[in-house]
Protein backbone atom coordinates (compact mmCIF):
# COMPACT_ATOMS: atom_id res chain seq x y z
CA UNK A 1 0.00 0.00 0.00
CA UNK A 2 1.40 3.35 -1.02
CA UNK A 3 0.90 6.34 1.26
CA UNK A 4 0.28 9.71 -0.30
CA UNK A 5 1.30 12.86 1.56
CA UNK A 6 -0.32 16.14 0.62
CA UNK A 7 2.20 18.66 -0.58
CA UNK A 8 2.30 21.83 1.49
CA UNK A 9 3.72 25.05 0.17
CA UNK A 10 5.79 25.62 3.29
CA UNK A 11 6.72 23.66 6.38
CA UNK A 12 6.38 25.42 9.72
CA UNK A 13 9.83 26.71 10.55
CA UNK A 14 10.82 25.88 14.11
CA UNK A 15 14.27 25.59 15.63
CA UNK A 16 13.62 21.98 16.74
CA UNK A 17 11.73 19.06 15.19
CA UNK A 18 10.62 15.87 16.94
CA UNK A 19 9.90 12.98 14.58
CA UNK A 20 7.77 10.14 15.99
CA UNK A 21 8.57 7.03 13.97
CA UNK A 22 6.74 3.69 14.06
CA UNK A 23 9.41 1.13 13.24
CA UNK A 24 7.14 -1.92 13.09
CA UNK A 25 3.73 -3.22 14.14
CA UNK A 26 5.32 -6.38 15.55
CA UNK A 27 5.68 -7.09 19.25
CA UNK A 28 6.73 -10.13 21.29
CA UNK A 29 4.03 -9.50 23.87
CA UNK A 30 0.28 -9.88 23.48
CA UNK A 31 -0.97 -7.25 25.92
CA UNK A 32 -4.75 -6.99 25.83
CA UNK A 33 -4.69 -3.19 26.04
CA UNK A 34 -2.39 -2.76 23.03
CA UNK A 35 -3.67 -3.15 19.48
CA UNK A 36 -0.15 -3.37 18.00
CA UNK A 37 0.63 -6.87 19.22
CA UNK A 38 -2.60 -8.22 17.75
CA UNK A 39 -1.90 -7.05 14.22
CA UNK A 40 -0.66 -9.62 11.72
CA UNK A 41 1.33 -7.08 9.68
CA UNK A 42 5.02 -7.59 10.54
CA UNK A 43 6.37 -5.04 8.08
CA UNK A 44 9.29 -2.92 9.26
CA UNK A 45 9.94 0.69 8.34
CA UNK A 46 11.53 1.46 5.00
CA UNK A 47 14.63 3.45 5.98
CA UNK A 48 14.96 5.11 2.58
CA UNK A 49 11.34 6.35 2.57
CA UNK A 50 11.52 7.59 6.16
CA UNK A 51 14.83 9.36 5.56
CA UNK A 52 13.58 10.99 2.36
CA UNK A 53 10.58 12.37 4.24
CA UNK A 54 12.66 13.56 7.21
CA UNK A 55 15.29 15.04 4.89
CA UNK A 56 12.67 17.09 3.04
CA UNK A 57 11.55 18.63 6.35
CA UNK A 58 15.11 19.33 7.45
CA UNK A 59 16.15 20.95 4.17
CA UNK A 60 13.06 23.16 4.05
CA UNK A 61 13.77 24.88 7.37
CA UNK A 62 16.47 27.53 7.58
CA UNK A 63 15.74 28.12 11.30
CA UNK A 64 16.41 24.53 12.37
CA UNK A 65 19.03 23.99 15.08
CA UNK A 66 18.20 20.48 16.31
CA UNK A 67 16.04 17.44 15.66
CA UNK A 68 15.20 14.22 17.41
CA UNK A 69 13.78 10.81 16.51
CA UNK A 70 11.51 8.96 18.89
CA UNK A 71 11.01 5.36 17.84
CA UNK A 72 7.82 3.55 18.71
CA UNK A 73 5.89 0.66 17.26
CA UNK A 74 4.87 -2.33 18.29
CA UNK A 75 8.28 -2.99 19.72
CA UNK A 76 10.84 -0.71 18.04
CA UNK A 77 13.86 -2.84 18.97
CA UNK A 78 12.57 -5.55 16.61
CA UNK A 79 13.69 -3.14 13.87
CA UNK A 80 17.04 -2.36 15.54
CA UNK A 81 19.07 -2.54 12.32
CA UNK A 82 16.70 -0.09 10.59
CA UNK A 83 16.88 2.24 13.60
CA UNK A 84 20.68 2.18 13.46
CA UNK A 85 20.72 2.95 9.72
CA UNK A 86 18.31 5.85 10.11
CA UNK A 87 20.23 7.23 13.10
CA UNK A 88 23.47 7.00 11.13
CA UNK A 89 21.97 9.02 8.26
CA UNK A 90 20.66 11.60 10.72
CA UNK A 91 23.97 11.84 12.57
CA UNK A 92 25.87 12.37 9.31
CA UNK A 93 23.39 15.03 8.22
CA UNK A 94 23.52 16.81 11.57
CA UNK A 95 27.34 16.92 11.59
CA UNK A 96 27.49 18.27 8.02
CA UNK A 97 24.88 20.93 8.79
CA UNK A 98 25.95 21.90 12.32
CA UNK A 99 22.74 20.61 13.91
CA UNK A 100 22.14 18.82 17.17
CA UNK A 101 20.63 15.31 16.83
CA UNK A 102 19.27 12.91 19.44
CA UNK A 103 17.00 9.92 19.62
CA UNK A 104 14.90 7.90 22.04
CA UNK A 105 12.50 4.97 22.03
CA UNK A 106 9.46 3.63 23.81
CA UNK A 107 10.23 -0.05 24.34
CA UNK A 108 9.32 -3.04 26.48
CA UNK A 109 13.12 -3.70 26.67
CA UNK A 110 12.76 -7.47 26.20
CA UNK A 111 15.38 -7.47 23.42
CA UNK A 112 17.87 -5.38 25.39
CA UNK A 113 20.82 -7.57 26.30
CA UNK A 114 23.33 -5.04 27.62
N, CA, C and O atoms as a DFTB+ gen file, in Angstrom:
456 C
 N C O
     1  1       0.842      -1.172       0.000
     2  2       0.000       0.000       0.000
     3  2       0.892       1.241       0.000
     4  3       1.808       1.365       0.812
     5  1       0.612       2.129      -0.901
     6  2       1.400       3.354      -1.016
     7  2       0.699       4.484      -0.272
     8  3      -0.511       4.669      -0.406
     9  1       1.456       5.229       0.502
    10  2       0.900       6.345       1.258
    11  2       1.169       7.638       0.509
    12  3       2.292       7.904       0.079
    13  1       0.146       8.418       0.363
    14  2       0.279       9.715      -0.297
    15  2       0.288      10.806       0.766
    16  3      -0.536      10.798       1.681
    17  1       1.211      11.730       0.643
    18  2       1.297      12.861       1.560
    19  2       0.972      14.119       0.773
    20  3       1.559      14.381      -0.278
    21  1       0.035      14.890       1.292
    22  2      -0.322      16.140       0.625
    23  2       0.860      17.087       0.650
    24  3       1.510      17.268       1.680
    25  1       1.126      17.677      -0.481
    26  2       2.197      18.661      -0.576
    27  2       1.739      19.967       0.075
    28  3       0.632      20.440      -0.181
    29  1       2.565      20.523       0.886
    30  2       2.300      21.830       1.486
    31  2       3.266      22.824       0.853
    32  3       4.366      22.459       0.440
    33  1       2.850      24.056       0.784
    34  2       3.720      25.049       0.168
    35  2       4.894      25.400       1.062
    36  3       5.963      25.764       0.572
    37  1       4.702      25.291       2.384
    38  2       5.790      25.623       3.288
    39  2       5.626      24.854       4.592
    40  3       4.518      24.727       5.114
    41  1       6.718      24.352       5.103
    42  2       6.723      23.659       6.385
    43  2       6.910      24.697       7.481
    44  3       7.658      25.661       7.317
    45  1       6.224      24.490       8.602
    46  2       6.379      25.418       9.724
    47  2       7.842      25.437      10.148
    48  3       8.424      24.389      10.428
    49  1       8.419      26.595      10.195
    50  2       9.830      26.711      10.552
    51  2       9.985      26.890      12.053
    52  3       9.627      27.926      12.612
    53  1      10.519      25.871      12.688
    54  2      10.820      25.875      14.113
    55  2      12.310      25.626      14.270
    56  3      12.973      25.219      13.316
    57  1      12.842      25.861      15.454
    58  2      14.268      25.588      15.632
    59  2      14.526      24.139      16.051
    60  3      15.677      23.706      16.091
    61  1      13.462      23.383      16.365
    62  2      13.621      21.977      16.744
    63  2      12.448      21.163      16.199
    64  3      11.294      21.583      16.286
    65  1      12.758      19.997      15.638
    66  2      11.726      19.057      15.192
    67  2      11.844      17.771      15.984
    68  3      12.947      17.292      16.246
    69  1      10.697      17.209      16.368
    70  2      10.618      15.869      16.940
    71  2       9.887      14.994      15.932
    72  3       8.757      15.296      15.546
    73  1      10.522      13.922      15.509
    74  2       9.904      12.982      14.583
    75  2       9.525      11.720      15.347
    76  3      10.396      11.057      15.911
    77  1       8.239      11.378      15.375
    78  2       7.774      10.141      15.989
    79  2       7.684       9.097      14.889
    80  3       6.951       9.272      13.916
    81  1       8.430       8.011      15.045
    82  2       8.569       7.033      13.972
    83  2       8.145       5.652      14.453
    84  3       8.719       5.114      15.399
    85  1       7.131       5.080      13.795
    86  2       6.739       3.695      14.061
    87  2       7.658       2.791      13.250
    88  3       7.646       2.830      12.020
    89  1       8.445       1.987      13.933
    90  2       9.407       1.130      13.239
    91  2       8.779      -0.158      12.734
    92  3       9.190      -0.687      11.701
    93  1       7.791      -0.666      13.451
    94  2       7.136      -1.921      13.092
    95  2       5.828      -2.038      13.864
    96  3       5.627      -1.356      14.868
    97  1       4.950      -2.901      13.391
    98  2       3.732      -3.218      14.140
    99  2       3.924      -4.464      14.983
   100  3       3.043      -4.821      15.765
   101  1       5.055      -5.130      14.838
   102  2       5.324      -6.380      15.551
   103  2       5.652      -6.131      17.013
   104  3       6.175      -5.079      17.383
   105  1       5.332      -7.127      17.838
   106  2       5.683      -7.090      19.253
   107  2       5.724      -8.528      19.764
   108  3       4.966      -9.381      19.301
   109  1       6.617      -8.788      20.723
   110  2       6.732     -10.126      21.288
   111  2       5.657     -10.394      22.328
   112  3       5.389     -11.549      22.658
   113  1       5.049      -9.360      22.837
   114  2       4.027      -9.503      23.871
   115  2       2.640      -9.479      23.231
   116  3       2.492      -9.114      22.065
   117  1       1.658      -9.859      23.980
   118  2       0.285      -9.884      23.484
   119  2      -0.616      -9.191      24.507
   120  3      -1.631      -9.739      24.934
   121  1      -0.226      -7.986      24.887
   122  2      -0.967      -7.251      25.916
   123  2      -2.381      -6.928      25.423
   124  3      -2.561      -6.463      24.297
   125  1      -3.363      -7.175      26.258
   126  2      -4.747      -6.986      25.831
   127  2      -5.094      -5.520      25.575
   128  3      -6.007      -5.230      24.801
   129  1      -4.387      -4.606      26.205
   130  2      -4.694      -3.187      26.042
   131  2      -4.031      -2.571      24.814
   132  3      -4.322      -1.426      24.469
   133  1      -3.155      -3.304      24.158
   134  2      -2.391      -2.756      23.029
   135  2      -2.818      -3.417      21.726
   136  3      -2.756      -4.639      21.590
   137  1      -3.247      -2.609      20.776
   138  2      -3.665      -3.153      19.483
   139  2      -2.487      -3.582      18.616
   140  3      -2.670      -4.394      17.710
   141  1      -1.300      -3.071      18.859
   142  2      -0.152      -3.368      17.997
   143  2       0.219      -4.843      17.999
   144  3       0.491      -5.407      16.939
   145  1       0.235      -5.469      19.142
   146  2       0.634      -6.867      19.217
   147  2      -0.343      -7.815      18.564
   148  3       0.006      -8.959      18.274
   149  1      -1.563      -7.362      18.326
   150  2      -2.595      -8.215      17.750
   151  2      -2.632      -8.130      16.231
   152  3      -3.316      -8.922      15.582
   153  1      -1.919      -7.197      15.669
   154  2      -1.897      -7.050      14.215
   155  2      -1.026      -8.126      13.592
   156  3      -0.019      -8.539      14.168
   157  1      -1.420      -8.573      12.418
   158  2      -0.661      -9.617      11.721
   159  2       0.412      -9.038      10.798
   160  3       1.275      -9.772      10.317
   161  1       0.364      -7.738      10.551
   162  2       1.335      -7.082       9.679
   163  2       2.674      -6.959      10.410
   164  3       2.765      -6.272      11.428
   165  1       3.702      -7.616       9.898
   166  2       5.019      -7.587      10.542
   167  2       6.010      -6.724       9.771
   168  3       7.218      -6.822       9.984
   169  1       5.513      -5.895       8.895
   170  2       6.369      -5.040       8.077
   171  2       7.173      -4.084       8.951
   172  3       6.673      -3.553       9.942
   173  1       8.431      -3.875       8.561
   174  2       9.293      -2.917       9.256
   175  2       9.414      -1.656       8.410
   176  3       9.131      -1.665       7.212
   177  1       9.838      -0.577       9.052
   178  2       9.936       0.692       8.338
   179  2      10.932       0.591       7.186
   180  3      11.914      -0.149       7.247
   181  1      10.650       1.345       6.153
   182  2      11.531       1.456       5.003
   183  2      12.436       2.662       5.265
   184  3      11.994       3.808       5.183
   185  1      13.698       2.395       5.580
   186  2      14.635       3.452       5.982
   187  2      14.735       4.537       4.916
   188  3      14.746       5.725       5.238
   189  1      14.808       4.138       3.662
   190  2      14.958       5.114       2.582
   191  2      13.749       6.059       2.519
   192  3      13.916       7.271       2.382
   193  1      12.544       5.509       2.618
   194  2      11.339       6.348       2.570
   195  2      11.267       7.284       3.772
   196  3      10.947       8.464       3.631
   197  1      11.567       6.749       4.953
   198  2      11.520       7.586       6.157
   199  2      12.558       8.696       6.052
   200  3      12.260       9.857       6.331
   201  1      13.784       8.337       5.646
   202  2      14.830       9.356       5.559
   203  2      14.496      10.416       4.519
   204  3      14.735      11.600       4.753
   205  1      13.952      10.016       3.381
   206  2      13.584      10.994       2.357
   207  2      12.548      11.985       2.882
   208  3      12.619      13.178       2.584
   209  1      11.592      11.494       3.659
   210  2      10.578      12.372       4.244
   211  2      11.202      13.314       5.273
   212  3      10.972      14.523       5.240
   213  1      11.993      12.748       6.186
   214  2      12.663      13.558       7.208
   215  2      13.561      14.595       6.546
   216  3      13.541      15.769       6.915
   217  1      14.338      14.161       5.581
   218  2      15.285      15.036       4.895
   219  2      14.574      16.219       4.236
   220  3      15.093      17.335       4.247
   221  1      13.398      15.985       3.668
   222  2      12.667      17.087       3.035
   223  2      12.240      18.134       4.070
   224  3      12.244      19.331       3.779
   225  1      11.871      17.684       5.283
   226  2      11.547      18.632       6.351
   227  2      12.791      19.400       6.785
   228  3      12.749      20.620       6.946
   229  1      13.887      18.691       6.971
   230  2      15.114      19.331       7.448
   231  2      15.613      20.382       6.463
   232  3      15.976      21.490       6.858
   233  1      15.630      20.032       5.187
   234  2      16.149      20.945       4.167
   235  2      15.267      22.175       3.967
   236  3      15.741      23.216       3.512
   237  1      13.986      22.055       4.306
   238  2      13.061      23.164       4.048
   239  2      13.041      24.201       5.167
   240  3      12.302      25.183       5.083
   241  1      13.839      23.998       6.211
   242  2      13.773      24.884       7.374
   243  2      15.125      25.538       7.648
   244  3      16.058      24.887       8.117
   245  1      15.217      26.807       7.356
   246  2      16.474      27.531       7.576
   247  2      16.687      27.890       9.048
   248  3      17.795      28.265       9.434
   249  1      15.642      27.782       9.876
   250  2      15.742      28.120      11.300
   251  2      16.144      26.930      12.175
   252  3      16.403      27.098      13.367
   253  1      16.196      25.757      11.603
   254  2      16.409      24.529      12.368
   255  2      17.781      24.502      13.037
   256  3      18.797      24.806      12.413
   257  1      17.790      24.132      14.319
   258  2      19.034      23.990      15.077
   259  2      19.218      22.570      15.608
   260  3      20.342      22.139      15.865
   261  1      18.101      21.841      15.773
   262  2      18.197      20.483      16.307
   263  2      16.979      19.660      15.893
   264  3      15.921      20.199      15.566
   265  1      17.158      18.339      15.918
   266  2      16.041      17.445      15.655
   267  2      16.262      16.136      16.401
   268  3      17.384      15.775      16.755
   269  1      15.158      15.444      16.625
   270  2      15.204      14.216      17.410
   271  2      14.252      13.186      16.812
   272  3      13.181      13.528      16.311
   273  1      14.658      11.921      16.873
   274  2      13.783      10.812      16.506
   275  2      13.293      10.157      17.786
   276  3      14.059       9.982      18.733
   277  1      12.023       9.798      17.811
   278  2      11.510       8.961      18.891
   279  2      10.864       7.751      18.235
   280  3       9.848       7.865      17.550
   281  1      11.469       6.592      18.456
   282  2      11.008       5.355      17.837
   283  2       9.959       4.686      18.705
   284  3      10.094       4.584      19.924
   285  1       8.915       4.237      18.039
   286  2       7.818       3.550      18.707
   287  2       7.452       2.355      17.840
   288  3       8.191       2.005      16.920
   289  1       6.342       1.742      18.120
   290  2       5.892       0.663      17.259
   291  2       4.617       0.088      17.809
   292  3       3.744       0.736      18.387
   293  1       4.610      -1.126      17.577
   294  2       4.867      -2.330      18.286
   295  2       6.111      -2.134      19.158
   296  3       6.207      -1.205      19.960
   297  1       7.020      -3.021      18.965
   298  2       8.279      -2.991      19.721
   299  2       9.379      -2.502      18.791
   300  3       9.788      -3.239      17.894
   301  1       9.873      -1.277      18.977
   302  2      10.838      -0.706      18.042
   303  2      12.153      -1.473      17.947
   304  3      12.789      -1.466      16.893
   305  1      12.572      -2.131      19.016
   306  2      13.858      -2.838      18.973
   307  2      13.835      -4.044      18.039
   308  3      14.894      -4.572      17.698
   309  1      12.655      -4.491      17.618
   310  2      12.568      -5.550      16.609
   311  2      13.185      -5.052      15.303
   312  3      13.713      -5.841      14.519
   313  1      13.118      -3.755      15.076
   314  2      13.688      -3.143      13.866
   315  2      14.988      -2.410      14.198
   316  3      15.247      -1.330      13.666
   317  1      15.797      -2.989      15.067
   318  2      17.036      -2.356      15.536
   319  2      17.963      -1.975      14.386
   320  3      18.515      -0.875      14.382
   321  1      18.141      -2.861      13.418
   322  2      19.073      -2.542      12.318
   323  2      18.564      -1.349      11.508
   324  3      19.364      -0.523      11.068
   325  1      17.259      -1.245      11.305
   326  2      16.703      -0.095      10.593
   327  2      16.867       1.182      11.420
   328  3      17.156       2.246      10.873
   329  1      16.683       1.074      12.727
   330  2      16.883       2.238      13.600
   331  2      18.323       2.730      13.507
   332  3      18.569       3.933      13.414
   333  1      19.265       1.803      13.532
   334  2      20.683       2.184      13.455
   335  2      21.008       2.870      12.136
   336  3      21.732       3.866      12.114
   337  1      20.475       2.341      11.033
   338  2      20.725       2.948       9.718
   339  2      20.160       4.368       9.660
   340  3      20.824       5.291       9.189
   341  1      18.937       4.529      10.141
   342  2      18.309       5.848      10.114
   343  2      19.055       6.828      11.017
   344  3      19.265       7.983      10.644
   345  1      19.451       6.373      12.192
   346  2      20.226       7.232      13.099
   347  2      21.569       7.621      12.493
   348  3      22.032       8.746      12.683
   349  1      22.190       6.708      11.771
   350  2      23.469       7.004      11.125
   351  2      23.299       8.095      10.062
   352  3      24.114       9.013       9.973
   353  1      22.243       7.989       9.263
   354  2      21.968       9.021       8.257
   355  2      21.726      10.374       8.926
   356  3      22.216      11.404       8.463
   357  1      20.972      10.357      10.006
   358  2      20.662      11.597      10.724
   359  2      21.907      12.198      11.357
   360  3      22.108      13.412      11.319
   361  1      22.739      11.348      11.938
   362  2      23.972      11.840      12.567
   363  2      24.886      12.478      11.524
   364  3      25.430      13.559      11.749
   365  1      25.054      11.809      10.387
   366  2      25.874      12.372       9.309
   367  2      25.326      13.722       8.852
   368  3      26.076      14.684       8.683
   369  1      24.016      13.781       8.657
   370  2      23.387      15.029       8.219
   371  2      23.596      16.133       9.254
   372  3      23.928      17.267       8.907
   373  1      23.399      15.792      10.519
   374  2      23.522      16.808      11.575
   375  2      24.945      17.347      11.669
   376  3      25.142      18.546      11.869
   377  1      25.939      16.471      11.527
   378  2      27.335      16.917      11.589
   379  2      27.685      17.811      10.410
   380  3      28.391      18.806      10.577
   381  1      27.199      17.470       9.216
   382  2      27.487      18.267       8.021
   383  2      26.790      19.624       8.050
   384  3      27.248      20.577       7.419
   385  1      25.679      19.708       8.786
   386  2      24.880      20.933       8.793
   387  2      24.870      21.648      10.139
   388  3      24.044      22.527      10.382
   389  1      25.802      21.260      11.014
   390  2      25.955      21.900      12.323
   391  2      24.645      21.926      13.123
   392  3      24.254      22.954      13.676
   393  1      23.980      20.762      13.167
   394  2      22.736      20.615      13.910
   395  2      22.935      19.634      15.052
   396  3      23.808      18.768      14.993
   397  1      22.138      19.771      16.067
   398  2      22.143      18.817      17.172
   399  2      21.129      17.712      16.854
   400  3      20.018      17.993      16.403
   401  1      21.522      16.449      17.093
   402  2      20.633      15.315      16.833
   403  2      20.591      14.398      18.045
   404  3      21.618      14.156      18.681
   405  1      19.422      13.891      18.363
   406  2      19.265      12.915      19.438
   407  2      18.159      11.940      19.091
   408  3      17.403      12.150      18.141
   409  1      18.070      10.880      19.863
   410  2      16.996       9.923      19.621
   411  2      16.603       9.227      20.913
   412  3      17.363       9.211      21.882
   413  1      15.421       8.658      20.914
   414  2      14.904       7.902      22.044
   415  2      13.932       6.858      21.529
   416  3      13.631       6.817      20.336
   417  1      13.440       6.013      22.427
   418  2      12.503       4.967      22.026
   419  2      11.581       4.614      23.184
   420  3      11.962       4.705      24.351
   421  1      10.379       4.216      22.844
   422  2       9.455       3.633      23.809
   423  2       9.478       2.136      23.558
   424  3       9.062       1.671      22.497
   425  1       9.966       1.378      24.541
   426  2      10.230      -0.046      24.340
   427  2       9.834      -0.856      25.566
   428  3       9.794      -0.335      26.681
   429  1       9.541      -2.141      25.350
   430  2       9.316      -3.044      26.479
   431  2      10.644      -3.612      26.990
   432  3      10.666      -4.294      28.015
   433  1      11.739      -3.343      26.296
   434  2      13.118      -3.696      26.667
   435  2      13.424      -5.196      26.680
   436  3      14.494      -5.593      27.141
   437  1      12.526      -6.023      26.194
   438  2      12.763      -7.470      26.198
   439  2      14.000      -7.839      25.380
   440  3      14.734      -8.753      25.755
   441  1      14.237      -7.148      24.280
   442  2      15.378      -7.473      23.417
   443  2      16.689      -6.855      23.878
   444  3      17.738      -7.147      23.303
   445  1      16.654      -6.021      24.886
   446  2      17.866      -5.378      25.386
   447  2      18.720      -6.404      26.122
   448  3      18.266      -7.031      27.079
   449  1      19.953      -6.567      25.670
   450  2      20.821      -7.575      26.296
   451  2      22.043      -6.973      26.974
   452  3      22.860      -7.713      27.523
   453  1      22.188      -5.685      26.953
   454  2      23.333      -5.041      27.617
   455  2      22.868      -3.886      28.465
   456  3      23.684      -3.220      29.102
